[in-house]
Amino acid sequence: MPLPFFAPDSFWNTPLPANCDPHPEQDRFLDLTRWSTGSAGLHINLHAWTVPIYEAGPGAPRRPVGRRLHEDAQGRMFLANSRPFLEPGRELGHHPDFNSGGGVPIPPHAESDSQEDGHLAVVSPSTGEAWDMWAARRAEDGAWRSCTGMAYRLDGPGVFSPGDFPARNGESIHLYGPSRATGVPAIAGMIRHADVVEGRIAHKLSFAMKASGLLSHYFPPALWTDGGVPGGVPAGTVLRLDPSLALDAFALSPGAKVVARALQEFGAVLVDFADGFTVAGEGLWRDPEGRSWHGTLEEDALFPLGFEHFQFLAPEPLGQRRVEKGMVPFPHGPITAAYRHHTGIHS
């Protein structure tokens, strides 16, 4: 079995109650979901736009990760709402704990996602630590730099404290440490290869979608939002596959059935914006064991499951609390496009 992420009783590792109330806006949310993906189905990011998770062995050397402002793709607007609050000498984008203890034990074979997000995560089973980054890049001299930086315990709750991030409304939470735009750990809810091979995923998944809400209310474990759709699906909303659905009635591969069962038992949490509707499996490029998703799981493996079989759940039975803050859409091209599509505002 792979190393469990987070405490056994954490939000991420707790199955959904047998009886969950549907969200009162279930039908509208499903319509937004169809719009998000053109009705193609729930996609699985496996080879790009996902998070590679590298394991550091005992005594692995640690090196500080430098800071880089991710302005190459986002332009100056990415920082526009934060410039008035920048503090001299503060390492914007890195949480104060990120480089403590000498830095991050990034293995020499590690490679961040080649897409714009450039996610990278490292876990250390021997010390019980985890680190994650967004817009991480390795320089020619081998040194790493990242726009964001978070460090946290593998045996902790997997839910960050809002008080750790002094972000103001309209800013991006990225500039305060988290590499997920909703402020959750990057490794939370990832589909892991070993779980699929062994036949069971025993934790909640995470999902991303185009219809995430703009400056909308959101619910823990999310502590921020970056959506572009007014009245869109709130970050932290839980989605599940109808638990009464007989999976054998669908043309699903063995790997797809493992993911589908997890969606029935644990559900998935909205944690990010995507130009579609997707869950994600860990990135296996440069995997030291030579593991691959090919032959194990395919990106369209869940397409046979129609949207009518998915349920957005009401937050109250899960003990979630409504909050309203987040990033404005304009620093991000696809989010801005979603905003303009739903508002008709183009200036």
N, C-alpha and C positions, 0 to 999 in steps of 0.2 A: 504494500500500500504506500502511496506517496505521503509525504509529510503533510499533516492537516494544517490548514491555515486558520488561525484564530482559535479561541477557547471553544470547548465542546458546546457550551451553552450560549455562544454568541448569536447575535441576530442572524449571521450568515449561515450558521450550522443548525438552525432550528427549523424543523419542518413546519409547513403551514397547518393551521388547525383543520380539522376534518370539515367543518362547516364555516365557510367564509362568505360574507355578504359581497355581492357585486358592487362595483362603484356605481353611484347613481347616474354617472355620465358614460356608462359602459358603451352604449350604442354610438355615441358621438366619438368617443375615443377610438373605437374600432374603425369608424369612417376615416379618422385622421391617420390611423395605422395603414389603411389601404392606400391613402394618398401618399404616405411616406415611402412606400415601396412599389407603387404601381400595381398592387395586388399580387406581386410575385410570390410572397411568402416570407417567412422568417429566415433570414440569411445567417450563415455562420462564417465569421471572419476567421480564417485559418492561416493565410499566407501573407497578409498585409493588413494594416490598420488594426493591429492587435498588440499584445504585450508579450515579449519574450521574457521568460523567468529563468534566470541562471542561478545555480546553486554554488555557493562558496564553501570550500572544504575547511576543516579545522585549521586554524593558524594561517589562513589565507591572508596575504599582505593587503593592507588597506592604504588607499591613497585618497587625498582630498579631491573632490570633484569641483571643478571651477564653475563659475557662473557665466551664463550667456543669456542675453536678452533676445528672445525669439522675434526679432523684427524683420528677418529676411523675407518671410512669407506674409506675416501679418501687417507689416508696415507700421508707421508711427501710431496709427489709431489703436493698436493693441494696448499701448500704454497711456492713451489720452486721458482716461478717467482716473488713472493712478498718479499721474505726474504731480498733482497738487499735494499728494500725501507722502511722496518719497522722502525717506529720512536719510540724511548724509551718513555714509558708512555702513548702511544696512544692506545685507546681501539679498536684494530683492529676488524673490522666487525660491529661496532656500529657507526652509524652516530652521530655526536655531539648533535643533538636535541633529540635523542632517549629516554634518561632517564631524560631529563629536566622536571621540574614540579613535581618531586618526584618519577618518574618511570611510570610503566604501570599498569592500573587497570584490571589485568587479573582475571576473576571470579574464585572462588574456584572450580567450576565444570569443568573448561576448560581442554582440553586434545589435545595436538598437534597430527598431523598425525603420526601414528605409523610407517610409512615407513621411509626410510632413510632421505628424505627431511625434515621431521618434521616441516611442515609449521604450523603457528598459527597467526591469526589476531584478533585484538580487535578493536571495534569501540565504541565511546561514543557519542550518539546522543545529549546529553545535552550540551556537550562542543564542538561538531563538530570536534573531533579529531579521528585519526586512527593510529594504530601501527601494523606493521607486522614483522614476524620473520621467519627465516629458520634454521633448525637444532635446534629447541627449545626443551628443556628437563626440566622436573620438578624433583628436587632432593627429597630424602626421607623426608627432613625437610620442603618440600613445596615450597622452593625457586626455581625460574626459572632462567635458563641460556640459552643463545641463541648465535649461531654463528653470526647472523646478527641482525640488529635492525634499523627500519625506523619509523619515526613519521611524519605525514603530516595531512593536513586539509581535512575533508570530503567535504567541499564546495569549494575546490581548483580545479586546472585544472586536477589533476590526472596524471600529466606528470612531472617528476623530471628534474631538471636542470643539464646538464652534468658538469657544473662548480663546483657542490657540491662534485664530486667524483674524486680525483686525481689519479685514476687508470692508470697504464702504460699498453701499448700494451702487450698482453700475460698474464696479470693477470686476476683473477676472480673479477668481480664487487661485489661479495658477501662480500669480505674482506673490503669493504668501506660502507656497510650498506644495500643495496637493497637485498631483499630475492628472487627476480626473477633474473635469470641469465642475462636477457636483461635490467635490471634496471628499470622495471615498478612496480607500486604498486601491491602487491599480490592480493588485492581484485578487481583490475580492470578486468572487463570482466568475472567475475564469474557468473554462472547460479545460481540464488537464488530461493529457494523453494517457497517463497510467490509469486514471479512473475509467476512461472509456474502454481501454483494453480489458480491465478487470471487471467491467460490467455494471458499475454503480457510481453515480455522482451523489455524494451525501452532503450537499450544501446548496444554497441558493445560487442561481446564476445572475449575471448582470446583463442588461441589454441597453442598446442605444437606438435612438430614432430621430427622424427629421421633425416629428411633431412635438418635440419637447417644448414646454411652456416658457414664454417670455416673462421675465421678472415675476414669475408665477409663484403661487404657494408651492412649497415642497415639504417633504417629510423625511425625518431621519430614517436611514443612515445618511441621506444626502444633507449637506449643510450649505449648499449654494445651487445655482442653476445657470445655464448659459443658453437656454432655448430661444427660439425666435418666433414662436407662434403664440399670439395672444389667446389665452384660454386653452392652450395646448396641454398635453399630459404632464402633470407635475413630476419633477424629479423626486425619486424615492418611491414612486408608485410601484406596487407589486403586480406583476402579470403572471398568470398561471395557465397551463393547459388543463382543460376540463379533466378532473381526476377520474371521472366515470368512463372516459373514452377508451375503447378497446383498441390498443395500438396495433394488434395483429390484423386489424381490418384495413390497414394502410400499407402501402408499398414502402416500408422503411427499412433501411439497412440496419444491421445489429448495432453499429455505433449510433445511428440516429435514434434508435429505441432507447438507448442509455440516456441520451440528452432529453428525449421526450419524457421519460419517466421522472427525471429530475425536475422538469418543468411542471409535472403534475404534483409531485410530492413537496417540493421546496419553492417552486416559482422562480421568478427573475425580477430584478430590481432595475428601474430606469436610472442609469448612472451617468449618461453622457448624450451629447448630440451626435448623430450620424446622418449622412446623406442617404438614408434608407431606414431599415429596420433589421437589427442584427444582434445576435449574441456572439461570443468570441471564444476561440480556443487559443491556448498559449502558443506564441510564435516559436516554431521549432527550427528556424534557420540556424546554422552553426551549432546544432545540438551535439554535445560531445559524445552522446551514446548513439548517434545516427538515427534517432527516432524521426518519424515522419507521419504526417496525417494521411498521406496517400495510402489507400487501401484500408484505412481505419475510419475516416469520416470525410465527407465531402461538403463543400460550402452550400450546396443546394439540397442537402439531405433532408431538411425539414419541410421542404416545399409541399409535399403531399398533404400536410396538415393545414386545412383551410382556416381562415381567420375566425370563422364562426365557432371554432372550438377553443378560442382563447378567451380568457376572462380577466378584466381589470378589476382589482379588489378594492373595496372601500378601506380607507386607512384606519378607521376607529378600532376594529377588532385587533389590529396589530399594535395598538398602543402608540400610534404615531401622532405627532404634534405638528400643526400647520405653521409654517413660517413663510414670510414673503420678502425675499431679497434675491439679488442675482446680478448677472452681467448684462449690460445692454447689448443688442445684437451687432452693432455696426463694425466692431473690430474683426469680424469673421465673415468671409464671403458667402458660404452656403447658408449660414444662419441668417444673414441679412436677406438673402434671396427668399428664405422661408417666411421671414417677416413681411417682406414686400408682397409675396403671393397672397398672404392672408389679410393684409390691410389695404392693399392697393396704393400704399404710400411709396413713392419712388425717389424722393429727394432726401 
